[in-house]
Amino acid sequence: MNRKVGNAVVRNKVRRRLRSMVADLLESGVGGLDVVVRVLPPASSASYSELREDLARSLSGHRIRFHDGALI
């Protein structure tokens, strides 16, 4: 993750949020995927739900569901 996203604390916060979202995908039985996420500076000020919506939008068309049942 680029330093333009923010200082180490901010980058780690964004990283933890993204890992949590991916963990939800893995719990729902999705496996065998290689996903590369490019994190841009606006991610530092985005809420969890905004990041999740962006991830869902990025993965749309692959018919993947989060653990809570939300379809991507």
C-alpha positions in Angstrom: 0.0 0.0 0.0 1.4 3.4 -1.0 2.3 6.0 1.6 0.0 8.4 -0.2 -2.9 6.6 1.5 -1.7 8.0 4.8 0.6 7.3 7.7 1.3 3.8 9.0 -1.7 4.0 11.4 -4.1 4.9 8.6 -2.7 2.3 6.2 -3.0 -0.4 8.8 -6.6 0.6 9.5 -7.5 0.3 5.8 -5.6 -3.0 5.6 -7.5 -4.4 8.6 -10.8 -3.4 7.1 -10.1 -5.0 3.7 -8.9 -8.2 5.4 -12.1 -8.3 7.4 -14.1 -8.0 4.1 -12.1 -10.7 2.5 -12.5 -13.0 5.5 -16.3 -12.6 5.1 -16.0 -13.8 1.5 -13.9 -16.8 2.6 -16.5 -17.7 5.3 -19.2 -17.8 2.6 -17.3 -20.6 0.8 -15.6 -18.5 -1.9 -12.2 -19.9 -2.6 -9.7 -20.3 -5.3 -9.6 -16.6 -6.1 -6.6 -14.3 -6.5 -7.7 -10.8 -5.9 -5.4 -7.7 -6.1 -6.8 -4.6 -4.5 -5.3 -1.2 -5.4 -5.8 1.2 -2.5 -6.0 4.9 -3.5 -5.7 7.8 -1.1 -9.5 8.4 -0.7 -9.6 5.0 1.1 -8.1 6.7 4.1 -11.2 8.7 4.8 -13.8 6.2 3.6 -16.0 4.4 6.1 -16.2 0.6 6.4 -19.4 0.6 4.5 -18.0 2.8 1.7 -15.0 0.5 1.3 -17.3 -2.6 1.3 -19.5 -1.0 -1.4 -16.4 -0.2 -3.5 -15.1 -3.8 -3.1 -18.5 -5.2 -4.0 -18.7 -2.9 -7.1 -15.2 -4.1 -8.1 -16.1 -7.7 -7.8 -19.6 -7.4 -9.4 -20.3 -9.8 -12.2 -18.6 -12.7 -10.4 -21.7 -13.6 -8.3 -20.0 -13.7 -5.0 -21.8 -13.2 -1.7 -20.5 -11.8 1.6 -21.0 -13.9 4.7 -24.1 -11.8 5.6 -25.7 -12.7 2.3 -25.2 -9.5 0.5 -24.7 -10.3 -3.2 -21.7 -8.8 -4.9 
